[in-house]
């Protein structure tokens, strides 16, 4: 039975009107705070590492967060399919806050890394729980708008996060970059609490009167998938650490270990995504794959663009960082436009156009590097890349829910988040190895952009395959 606190199954005038207003604000605030904390920590981590004498654990503070996030995604997806998103949301916020408290009160680098591991579990689970909440609470016609709002909530912190973190660390202490977020997460969750009662359902919910079985089968606890998620997390950590392996008598050790880690990650991810994802089967599998490829191409190139401008064009760091700000603004703007267009812009067109825009931007960065073109070309290209991500990211989220049933919303939302996270993580780790493999800076930058452009070609080829299957063809865990 539908709880009386939930809105009727028809779109309201918008996501910022009753009965959706407070849920929209609360969910967007949670996304905003997770994004802000991620960017803020990136800014202050050199200071933290120096103060805690933790240079050897610097990379693990980031890689560990990403790795445990995969486990959180799988756990939250399975739990949401069994009981609804309410309890997973409470648990994910609790873990996220606990991780912030541990990191914010750290007196040693191992303690901070432990906090980051707990924080990763909560952050990964939070993403999936919010997606299932959207599926259960917002009617389908409003999905493009709420996901556009999520995109904006994720992008806006890139404008203010690094600066605000620097000010807090300088005026107060880096500890408050972690602890200050805690006081904001709780009010955001409180805004959502009134509707969560109707979204959480006991295992016997849906059973007809007098029946002993539920109306639809309840998925079992997927302990096996949690094991695969842990293996994928270890593979990501292994790939990040492989760059540190150097054996003079065996120069190919780094490449061999990196290749083994990638293969292990792909083997481990297969049970965590719909059947046919790695083969780009039409419909939901290609939607999931497109998300991972787009993430890998965009983020793998993005982190090296400011580096290129500073190293090869003598840009000051502040000016180089504005390049990413331009891309972030374009992302938010394109996300808002596609949200307003709704069904007037077909899903497949949005995904295809967005993937081609990202590919074109990476190719411009490659040409700028290899041909010594003016830096303005690569900068303008990254605005194009941000616009492409703003088009395709929200639409892939909408399609994932549209191609899901109530029984596998959690699994599919988890699969999308895992593809997104692992795609970016594997790309970033691999670009680090590619960058170090060449003898000159120009060759290193060109190698990185060539690699991410190849991934972009893959995303463009998969994009036309995102339509063509119904929910019944996707795996129900």
C-alpha positions as CSV (number, residue, x, y, z in Angstrom):
1,X,0.0,0.0,0.0
2,X,1.2,3.5,-0.8
3,X,1.8,5.5,2.3
4,X,-0.3,8.6,2.7
5,X,2.8,10.8,3.1
6,X,3.8,10.1,-0.5
7,X,2.6,12.2,-3.4
8,X,0.3,11.0,-6.0
9,X,1.8,9.3,-9.0
10,X,1.7,12.3,-11.2
11,X,4.2,15.2,-11.7
12,X,3.7,18.4,-9.8
13,X,4.6,21.7,-11.4
14,X,8.2,21.2,-10.5
15,X,10.7,19.7,-8.1
16,X,10.7,22.9,-6.0
17,X,7.0,22.9,-5.4
18,X,5.0,20.9,-2.8
19,X,5.1,18.0,-2.1
20,X,8.6,17.6,-3.5
21,X,10.2,20.8,-2.2
22,X,11.8,19.7,1.0
23,X,12.9,16.3,-0.4
24,X,14.5,18.1,-3.3
25,X,16.4,20.5,-1.0
26,X,17.4,17.7,1.4
27,X,18.7,15.3,-1.3
28,X,20.5,18.0,-3.2
29,X,22.1,19.2,0.1
30,X,23.4,15.7,0.7
31,X,24.9,15.5,-2.8
32,X,26.4,19.0,-2.4
33,X,28.0,18.2,1.0
34,X,29.5,15.0,-0.3
35,X,30.9,16.8,-3.4
36,X,32.2,19.7,-1.3
37,X,33.9,17.4,1.2
38,X,35.6,15.5,-1.6
39,X,37.0,18.7,-3.3
40,X,37.8,20.3,0.0
41,X,39.9,17.3,1.2
42,X,41.8,17.4,-2.1
43,X,42.8,20.9,-1.3
44,X,43.9,20.4,2.3
45,X,45.5,16.9,2.0
46,X,49.0,18.2,1.4
47,X,48.8,20.2,4.6
48,X,47.3,17.2,6.5
49,X,50.0,14.9,5.2
50,X,52.8,17.3,6.2
51,X,51.4,17.9,9.7
52,X,50.8,14.2,10.4
53,X,54.0,13.1,8.7
54,X,52.0,10.8,6.4
55,X,53.5,11.1,3.0
56,X,53.6,7.3,2.5
57,X,49.9,7.1,3.0
58,X,48.9,10.1,0.9
59,X,47.6,8.2,-2.1
60,X,45.8,5.6,0.1
61,X,43.8,8.4,1.7
62,X,42.1,8.9,-1.7
63,X,42.2,5.4,-3.2
64,X,40.9,3.9,0.0
65,X,37.8,6.1,0.0
66,X,37.1,5.1,-3.6
67,X,37.7,1.4,-2.9
68,X,35.4,1.1,0.1
69,X,32.8,3.2,-1.8
70,X,32.3,0.2,-4.2
71,X,31.5,-2.0,-1.2
72,X,29.0,0.5,0.1
73,X,27.3,0.8,-3.3
74,X,26.7,-2.9,-3.5
75,X,25.5,-3.2,0.0
76,X,23.1,-0.3,-0.2
77,X,21.8,-1.5,-3.5
78,X,21.0,-5.0,-2.2
79,X,19.5,-3.5,1.0
80,X,17.3,-1.1,-0.9
81,X,15.9,-3.8,-3.1
82,X,15.0,-5.8,0.0
83,X,13.6,-3.1,2.2
84,X,13.4,0.2,0.3
85,X,15.9,3.1,0.6
86,X,15.1,4.5,4.0
87,X,17.2,2.3,6.3
88,X,20.2,2.3,3.8
89,X,20.0,6.1,3.7
90,X,20.1,6.3,7.5
91,X,23.0,3.9,7.6
92,X,24.9,5.6,4.9
93,X,24.6,9.0,6.5
94,X,25.7,7.5,9.8
95,X,28.8,6.0,8.3
96,X,29.6,9.1,6.4
97,X,29.3,11.2,9.6
98,X,31.4,8.7,11.6
99,X,34.1,8.8,9.0
100,X,34.1,12.6,9.1
101,X,34.4,12.5,12.9
102,X,37.3,10.0,12.9
103,X,39.2,12.0,10.2
104,X,38.4,15.3,11.8
105,X,39.8,14.2,15.1
106,X,42.8,12.4,13.7
107,X,46.2,12.7,15.4
108,X,48.0,10.4,13.0
109,X,47.8,9.6,9.3
110,X,46.7,5.9,9.9
111,X,43.8,7.3,11.9
112,X,42.9,9.7,9.1
113,X,43.0,6.9,6.5
114,X,40.8,4.8,8.7
115,X,38.3,7.6,8.8
116,X,38.5,7.9,5.1
117,X,37.7,4.2,4.7
118,X,34.6,4.5,6.8
119,X,33.6,7.7,5.0
120,X,34.0,5.9,1.7
121,X,31.6,3.1,2.8
122,X,29.0,5.8,3.7
123,X,29.5,7.9,0.7
124,X,29.2,5.0,-1.8
125,X,26.0,3.8,-0.1
126,X,24.6,7.3,0.1
127,X,24.7,7.7,-3.7
128,X,22.8,4.5,-4.3
129,X,20.2,5.1,-1.6
130,X,19.5,8.6,-3.0
131,X,18.9,7.2,-6.5
132,X,16.4,4.6,-5.2
133,X,14.7,7.4,-3.2
134,X,14.3,9.3,-6.4
135,X,12.8,6.3,-8.1
136,X,10.3,5.7,-5.3
137,X,9.3,9.2,-4.5
138,X,9.5,11.3,-7.7
139,X,7.3,10.5,-10.7
140,X,9.1,9.6,-14.0
141,X,8.5,13.0,-15.7
142,X,10.4,14.8,-12.9
143,X,13.4,12.5,-13.1
144,X,15.3,14.7,-15.6
145,X,14.9,17.7,-13.4
146,X,15.9,16.1,-10.1
147,X,19.0,14.6,-11.7
148,X,19.8,17.9,-13.3
149,X,19.6,19.4,-9.8
150,X,21.9,16.6,-8.5
151,X,24.4,17.5,-11.3
152,X,24.3,21.1,-10.3
153,X,24.7,20.2,-6.6
154,X,27.8,18.2,-7.5
155,X,29.3,20.8,-9.8
156,X,28.8,24.0,-7.7
157,X,31.2,22.9,-5.0
158,X,34.0,22.9,-7.5
159,X,33.5,26.7,-7.6
160,X,33.7,27.3,-3.9
161,X,35.0,24.1,-2.3
162,X,38.8,24.5,-2.7
163,X,38.8,28.2,-1.7
164,X,36.5,27.7,1.3
165,X,38.6,24.7,2.5
166,X,41.8,26.8,2.2
167,X,40.2,29.6,4.3
168,X,39.0,27.2,7.0
169,X,42.3,25.5,7.2
170,X,44.2,28.8,7.4
171,X,41.9,30.6,9.8
172,X,40.9,27.7,12.0
173,X,42.4,24.2,11.3
174,X,42.2,21.5,8.7
175,X,40.3,19.4,11.3
176,X,37.3,21.7,10.8
177,X,37.1,20.9,7.0
178,X,35.9,17.5,8.2
179,X,34.1,18.4,11.4
180,X,32.2,21.4,9.9
181,X,30.5,19.2,7.3
182,X,29.0,17.1,10.1
183,X,26.8,20.0,11.4
184,X,25.3,20.4,7.9
185,X,24.7,16.8,7.0
186,X,22.2,16.2,9.8
187,X,19.8,19.1,8.9
188,X,19.9,17.9,5.3
189,X,18.8,14.4,6.4
190,X,16.1,15.8,8.6
191,X,14.4,17.4,5.6
192,X,13.9,13.9,4.1
193,X,12.8,12.0,7.2
194,X,9.0,12.7,6.9
195,X,8.8,10.8,3.6
196,X,11.1,8.0,4.4
197,X,8.5,6.1,6.5
198,X,6.5,5.4,3.4
199,X,9.5,4.3,1.4
200,X,10.8,1.7,3.8
201,X,9.0,-1.6,3.6
202,X,9.2,-4.8,5.5
203,X,10.0,-8.0,3.7
204,X,6.4,-9.1,3.8
205,X,5.1,-5.8,2.3
206,X,3.0,-6.2,-0.8
207,X,1.5,-9.5,0.2
208,X,-2.2,-9.7,-0.6
209,X,-4.6,-10.1,2.3
210,X,-4.5,-13.7,3.5
211,X,-1.5,-14.7,1.5
212,X,1.6,-16.0,3.0
213,X,3.9,-14.8,0.3
214,X,4.8,-11.3,-0.9
215,X,3.4,-10.0,-4.1
216,X,6.9,-10.0,-5.6
217,X,9.9,-12.0,-4.5
218,X,12.3,-10.4,-2.1
219,X,15.9,-10.5,-3.3
220,X,18.2,-12.5,-0.9
221,X,21.1,-10.9,0.8
222,X,23.8,-11.0,-1.9
223,X,26.9,-11.9,0.2
224,X,28.6,-13.1,-2.9
225,X,28.3,-9.7,-4.6
226,X,29.7,-8.1,-1.6
227,X,32.7,-10.4,-1.9
228,X,33.1,-9.4,-5.6
229,X,32.9,-5.7,-4.6
230,X,35.7,-6.2,-2.1
231,X,37.8,-7.9,-4.8
232,X,37.1,-5.0,-7.2
233,X,38.1,-2.6,-4.4
234,X,41.4,-4.4,-3.8
235,X,42.0,-4.3,-7.6
236,X,41.6,-0.6,-7.6
237,X,44.0,-0.2,-4.7
238,X,46.5,-2.6,-6.5
239,X,46.4,-0.5,-9.7
240,X,47.0,2.7,-7.7
241,X,49.9,1.1,-5.9
242,X,51.4,-0.6,-9.0
243,X,53.0,2.7,-10.1
244,X,55.1,2.6,-6.9
245,X,56.6,-0.8,-7.8
246,X,60.1,-0.6,-9.3
247,X,62.3,-3.6,-9.9
248,X,65.5,-2.7,-11.7
249,X,66.0,-6.3,-12.9
250,X,62.4,-6.5,-14.2
251,X,61.4,-3.2,-15.8
252,X,58.1,-4.5,-17.0
253,X,56.9,-5.2,-13.4
254,X,54.8,-2.1,-13.2
255,X,53.0,-2.8,-16.5
256,X,52.5,-6.4,-15.6
257,X,51.0,-5.6,-12.2
258,X,48.8,-2.9,-13.6
259,X,47.5,-5.2,-16.3
260,X,46.7,-7.9,-13.7
261,X,44.9,-5.3,-11.6
262,X,42.7,-4.1,-14.5
263,X,41.8,-7.7,-15.5
264,X,41.0,-8.5,-11.9
265,X,38.8,-5.4,-11.6
266,X,36.9,-6.4,-14.8
267,X,36.4,-9.9,-13.6
268,X,35.2,-8.7,-10.2
269,X,32.8,-6.1,-11.7
270,X,30.9,-8.6,-13.9
271,X,28.6,-9.9,-11.2
272,X,28.0,-6.3,-10.0
273,X,26.5,-5.0,-13.2
274,X,23.7,-6.3,-15.6
275,X,24.5,-9.2,-17.9
276,X,26.1,-8.0,-21.1
277,X,27.5,-4.8,-19.7
278,X,31.1,-5.4,-20.7
279,X,29.9,-6.6,-24.1
280,X,27.8,-3.4,-24.7
281,X,24.5,-5.3,-25.0
282,X,21.7,-2.9,-26.1
283,X,19.6,-1.2,-23.4
284,X,20.5,-1.1,-19.8
285,X,23.9,-2.8,-20.1
286,X,25.1,-0.2,-22.5
287,X,23.6,2.6,-20.3
288,X,25.8,1.3,-17.4
289,X,28.8,0.9,-19.7
290,X,28.4,4.4,-21.2
291,X,28.5,5.9,-17.8
292,X,31.8,4.2,-16.9
293,X,33.4,5.1,-20.2
294,X,32.3,8.7,-20.1
295,X,33.6,9.0,-16.5
296,X,36.9,7.4,-17.5
297,X,37.5,9.7,-20.5
298,X,36.4,13.0,-18.8
299,X,38.1,12.6,-15.4
300,X,41.2,10.9,-16.7
301,X,41.9,13.9,-18.9
302,X,40.6,16.6,-16.6
303,X,43.2,16.2,-13.8
304,X,46.0,16.7,-16.3
305,X,44.7,19.8,-18.0
306,X,45.7,22.3,-15.2
307,X,49.0,20.4,-15.0
308,X,49.5,21.0,-18.7
309,X,48.7,24.7,-18.5
310,X,51.1,25.2,-15.5
311,X,53.9,23.0,-16.8
312,X,53.9,23.9,-20.5
313,X,52.2,27.3,-20.7
314,X,53.5,28.9,-17.4
315,X,50.0,29.5,-16.1
316,X,49.7,30.4,-12.4
317,X,47.8,27.7,-10.5
318,X,44.8,30.0,-9.9
319,X,44.4,30.7,-13.6
320,X,44.9,27.1,-14.5
321,X,42.2,26.1,-12.1
322,X,39.7,28.4,-13.7
323,X,39.8,26.1,-16.7
324,X,38.0,23.5,-14.6
325,X,35.6,26.1,-13.3
326,X,34.5,26.8,-16.9
327,X,33.9,23.1,-17.5
328,X,31.9,22.9,-14.2
329,X,29.7,25.9,-15.2
330,X,29.1,24.3,-18.6
331,X,28.2,21.0,-16.9
332,X,25.7,22.7,-14.6
333,X,24.2,24.7,-17.5
334,X,23.8,21.8,-19.8
335,X,22.3,19.7,-17.1
336,X,19.7,22.4,-16.4
337,X,18.9,22.7,-20.1
338,X,18.3,19.0,-20.7
339,X,16.2,18.9,-17.5
340,X,13.9,21.6,-18.9
341,X,13.7,20.0,-22.3
342,X,12.6,16.7,-20.8
343,X,11.1,14.4,-23.4
344,X,11.7,17.0,-26.2
345,X,15.3,15.9,-26.2
346,X,15.4,12.1,-26.7
347,X,17.6,10.1,-24.3
348,X,19.7,8.6,-27.0
349,X,20.3,12.0,-28.7
350,X,21.4,13.5,-25.4
351,X,23.8,10.7,-24.7
352,X,25.2,10.6,-28.2
353,X,25.7,14.3,-28.4
354,X,27.3,14.5,-25.0
355,X,29.7,11.7,-25.6
356,X,30.8,13.3,-28.9
357,X,31.3,16.6,-27.1
358,X,33.6,15.0,-24.5
359,X,35.6,13.2,-27.2
360,X,36.0,16.4,-29.2
361,X,37.3,18.2,-26.1
362,X,39.9,15.5,-25.3
363,X,41.0,15.5,-28.9
364,X,41.5,19.3,-28.8
365,X,43.6,18.9,-25.6
366,X,45.7,16.3,-27.4
367,X,46.1,18.5,-30.5
368,X,47.0,21.5,-28.3
369,X,49.7,19.4,-26.6
370,X,51.2,17.7,-29.6
371,X,51.0,20.6,-32.1
372,X,51.8,23.4,-29.5
373,X,48.6,25.2,-30.2
374,X,47.5,28.2,-28.0
375,X,46.3,27.1,-24.6
376,X,43.0,28.9,-25.3
377,X,42.0,26.0,-27.6
378,X,42.3,23.4,-24.9
379,X,40.5,25.7,-22.4
380,X,37.6,26.3,-24.7
381,X,37.5,22.6,-25.5
382,X,37.0,21.8,-21.8
383,X,34.0,24.0,-21.6
384,X,32.6,21.8,-24.4
385,X,33.5,18.7,-22.4
386,X,31.6,20.0,-19.4
387,X,28.6,20.7,-21.5
388,X,28.7,17.1,-22.9
389,X,28.8,15.6,-19.4
390,X,25.9,17.9,-18.3
391,X,23.9,16.4,-21.2
392,X,24.7,12.7,-20.8
393,X,25.1,12.2,-17.1
394,X,21.6,13.1,-16.0
395,X,20.1,11.2,-18.9
396,X,22.0,8.0,-18.1
397,X,20.6,8.3,-14.6
398,X,17.1,8.7,-15.9
399,X,17.4,5.8,-18.3
400,X,18.8,3.5,-15.5
401,X,15.6,4.0,-13.4
402,X,13.3,3.9,-16.5
403,X,14.8,0.5,-17.4
404,X,14.5,-0.9,-13.9
405,X,11.7,-2.5,-11.9
406,X,11.0,-2.0,-8.2
407,X,12.7,-5.3,-7.6
408,X,16.1,-4.2,-9.1
409,X,16.2,-0.4,-8.7
410,X,18.8,-0.8,-6.0
411,X,20.9,-3.2,-8.0
412,X,20.8,-1.1,-11.2
413,X,21.5,2.1,-9.3
414,X,24.4,0.4,-7.6
415,X,25.7,-0.8,-10.9
416,X,25.6,2.7,-12.4
417,X,27.5,4.1,-9.5
418,X,30.0,1.3,-9.6
419,X,30.6,1.8,-13.3
420,X,31.0,5.5,-12.7
421,X,33.4,5.1,-9.8
422,X,35.5,2.3,-11.2
423,X,35.7,3.9,-14.7
424,X,37.2,7.1,-13.3
425,X,39.4,5.2,-10.8
426,X,40.9,2.8,-13.4
427,X,41.4,5.6,-15.8
428,X,43.1,7.9,-13.3
429,X,45.4,5.1,-12.1
430,X,46.3,4.1,-15.7
431,X,47.0,7.7,-16.8
432,X,49.4,8.0,-14.0
433,X,51.3,5.0,-15.4
434,X,51.1,6.3,-18.9
435,X,52.4,9.8,-17.8
436,X,55.4,8.2,-16.1
437,X,56.2,6.0,-19.1
438,X,57.5,8.8,-21.4
439,X,60.8,10.7,-21.2
440,X,59.5,14.2,-22.1
441,X,56.7,16.2,-20.6
442,X,55.1,16.8,-24.1
443,X,55.1,13.1,-24.8
444,X,53.6,12.3,-21.3
445,X,50.8,14.8,-21.7
446,X,50.1,13.6,-25.3
447,X,50.1,10.0,-24.1
448,X,47.5,10.8,-21.4
449,X,45.2,12.6,-23.8
450,X,45.6,9.9,-26.4
451,X,44.6,7.3,-23.9
452,X,41.6,9.2,-22.7
453,X,40.6,10.0,-26.3
454,X,40.6,6.3,-27.1
455,X,38.2,5.7,-24.1
456,X,36.1,8.6,-25.5
457,X,35.9,6.8,-28.8
458,X,34.6,3.8,-27.0
459,X,31.9,5.9,-25.2
460,X,30.8,7.4,-28.5
461,X,30.5,3.9,-30.0
462,X,28.4,2.6,-27.1
463,X,26.1,5.7,-27.0
464,X,23.8,4.6,-29.9
465,X,23.2,1.3,-28.1
466,X,21.7,2.7,-24.9
467,X,18.1,2.2,-26.2
468,X,16.5,-1.0,-27.5
469,X,15.8,-3.2,-24.5
470,X,13.0,-3.3,-21.9
471,X,13.4,-3.7,-18.1
472,X,12.5,-7.4,-18.4
473,X,15.8,-8.1,-20.2
474,X,18.0,-6.8,-17.5
475,X,19.2,-8.9,-14.6
476,X,17.1,-9.0,-11.5
477,X,19.5,-9.9,-8.6
